[in-house]
Amino acid sequence: MINDDGRGNSRLLFKENRMSRYFKKPNGVIVEYDEKKYDLKSFQDRFEECNADGSKVEPKAKVKKDDK
């Protein structure tokens, strides 16, 4: 997405391309991580990473390469 400030200056906005990260607090409340407000290391230490619906994040399957 391109944002034009009206003076001919355009800049790209990448927020839509960035995946949102969610964390579940011990009391069950789900919080969306915002890098401008929060420290990622602190969130990872205190909360459990989850999906937007609160389910546990499944690790991505790694693709094995054939070395033949």
Secondary structure, 3 states (H helix, E strand, C coil): CEEECCCCCEEECCCCCCCCCEEECCCCCEEECCCCCCCHHHHHHHCEEECCCCCECCCCCCCCCCCC
